């Protein structure tokens, strides 16, 4: 093969890789941004935004979705996983410091089934 053909093949491969990487980056960036906004909107709606001690946005590789892990100032021993479902409903699941799911609202006041 001549150098011109090799150079063209290399440029085409490079452009293909750049386009693929851009698509993957935009998919994750937009998904993360959307979930973050919906979780923030939910927390504001519930009057819980000012009570946040720590909030992390994580990616669940098993189900392929972003979610927030939130700890509140008034319940530092519990953490909550907030998932935004495909229909924009919010699902909040609480866990104690041992990682056991909380089902009693007296032990975890931020728990909801679905919104």
C-alpha positions, 0 to 999 in steps of 0.5 A, spaced: 500 500 500 502 506 498 503 512 503 497 516 501 492 510 502 495 508 509 494 516 511 487 516 508 485 509 512 488 512 518 485 519 518 478 515 517 479 510 523 481 516 527 475 520 525 471 514 527 474 513 534 473 521 535 466 521 533 464 514 537 468 517 543 464 524 543 457 520 542 459 516 548 461 522 552 455 526 550 450 520 552 453 520 559 454 527 560 447 528 558 444 523 562 448 525 568 446 532 568 438 530 567 438 526 573 442 531 577 437 536 575 431 532 576 434 529 583 435 537 585 428 539 583 425 533 587 429 535 593 427 542 593 420 540 592 420 536 598 423 542 602 429 537 603 435 541 599 437 545 605 438 539 609 443 535 605 449 533 608 452 530 602 450 528 595 453 524 590 451 522 583 453 515 581 452 510 576 449 503 577 453 499 571 448 493 573 442 497 570 445 502 566 442 509 570 445 514 574 442 515 581 444 520 587 446 517 594 444 522 599 445 523 606 441 528 610 444 532 616 438 530 621 439 523 619 447 522 618 446 514 620 442 513 614 443 514 606 438 514 601 439 512 594 434 516 589 433 514 582 429 517 577 425 512 573 424 513 565 417 516 566 421 521 571 418 518 577 422 518 583 424 512 587 427 513 594 430 507 598 433 508 605 439 504 608 442 504 615 449 505 616 450 497 616 447 497 609 440 494 610 434 497 607 429 501 611 422 500 610 419 503 617 418 511 616 419 512 623 427 510 622 427 513 615 423 519 614 425 521 607 423 514 604 418 514 598 415 508 594 414 512 587 412 519 586 
